[in-house]
């Protein structure tokens, strides 16, 4: 008698049905794109909060002074520039800094920008 073999279907494949977002490879991240993304105050605010959190945050964790569609645009710019990594966990979109990639390509850049932003905030009494 032949035994039937059951091959696991796509239910065991963790990527099956998973939503993925396009991110640039490390070697495709460009300094001018990173600097452009960080030149916007809303995007810089997001990056500062992610750096302070030292981990991933959902999009809904950010209290941004823009509409949801504009917020989505800002997160897309940060992702496409290579500054953040976005992944879905259930229905939540998680955001994390690509600190290792940025440090490998542009040593010290992210830390200097974050320090300068903090000094500006202190100087102008913002936030």
C-alpha positions in Angstrom: 0.0 0.0 0.0 1.3 3.4 -1.0 1.3 6.1 1.6 0.1 9.5 0.6 2.6 12.2 1.1 1.2 15.6 2.0 3.3 18.5 0.9 2.7 21.6 2.9 0.7 24.2 1.0 1.4 27.9 1.0 -0.1 28.2 4.5 3.3 27.3 5.9 5.1 29.8 3.7 5.6 32.9 5.8 5.7 35.1 2.7 2.5 33.7 1.3 -0.1 36.5 1.0 2.2 38.9 2.9 2.2 42.5 1.8 5.7 43.8 1.0 7.0 47.2 0.3 9.8 48.2 -2.1 13.0 49.4 -0.4 16.2 50.4 -2.1 19.1 48.1 -1.7 22.0 49.5 0.4 24.1 50.1 -2.6 21.3 52.1 -4.3 20.8 54.6 -1.5 22.0 58.0 -2.6 23.2 60.9 -0.4 21.1 63.5 -2.3 17.9 61.5 -1.9 18.6 61.0 1.9 19.3 64.7 2.3 16.2 65.7 0.4 14.0 63.4 2.5 15.5 64.8 5.7 15.0 68.4 4.5 11.3 68.3 5.3 10.4 69.2 8.9 7.7 66.5 9.1 10.0 63.7 7.9 12.8 64.9 10.1 10.4 64.7 13.0 9.5 61.1 12.2 13.2 60.2 12.0 14.0 61.9 15.3 11.2 60.0 17.0 12.3 56.7 15.5 15.9 57.4 16.6 14.7 58.2 20.1 12.6 55.0 20.2 15.6 52.9 19.2 13.1 50.4 17.7 10.2 50.0 15.4 7.1 52.2 15.7 3.7 51.9 13.9 2.6 54.8 11.7 -0.2 55.6 14.2 2.4 56.3 16.9 3.3 59.6 15.3 1.3 62.7 16.1 1.9 64.6 12.8 0.3 67.9 11.9 -0.8 66.6 8.5 -3.6 64.6 7.0 -3.4 60.8 6.9 -2.7 60.8 3.1 0.1 63.4 3.5 1.5 61.3 6.4 1.5 58.3 4.0 3.4 60.3 1.5 6.1 61.3 4.0 6.6 57.7 5.1 6.9 56.6 1.5 9.5 59.3 0.8 11.5 58.1 3.9 11.2 54.4 2.7 12.1 55.1 -0.9 15.1 57.2 0.1 16.4 54.3 2.2 16.1 56.0 5.6 13.4 53.7 7.0 12.4 50.1 6.7 8.7 49.4 6.6 7.2 46.0 7.3 3.6 44.8 7.8 2.8 43.0 11.0 -0.8 42.0 10.7 -2.6 45.3 9.8 0.1 47.5 11.4 2.9 49.0 9.3 6.1 49.1 11.4 8.8 51.6 10.8 12.4 51.4 11.8 15.5 53.3 10.9 18.0 51.7 8.5 20.7 53.0 10.8 23.3 50.3 9.9 22.8 51.0 6.1 23.1 54.7 6.5 26.1 54.4 8.8 27.9 52.1 6.4 27.3 54.5 3.5 27.6 57.9 5.2 29.4 57.5 8.5 28.2 59.9 11.1 25.7 61.6 8.9 22.5 60.5 10.7 23.9 61.3 14.1 25.1 64.7 13.0 21.7 65.6 11.5 19.9 64.4 14.6 22.3 66.5 16.8 21.8 69.6 14.6 18.0 69.2 14.7 18.1 68.9 18.5 20.3 72.0 18.8 17.9 73.9 16.5 14.9 72.8 18.5 16.6 74.0 21.7 17.7 77.3 20.1 14.2 78.1 18.7 12.2 76.7 21.6 10.3 74.3 19.4 8.7 71.0 20.3 
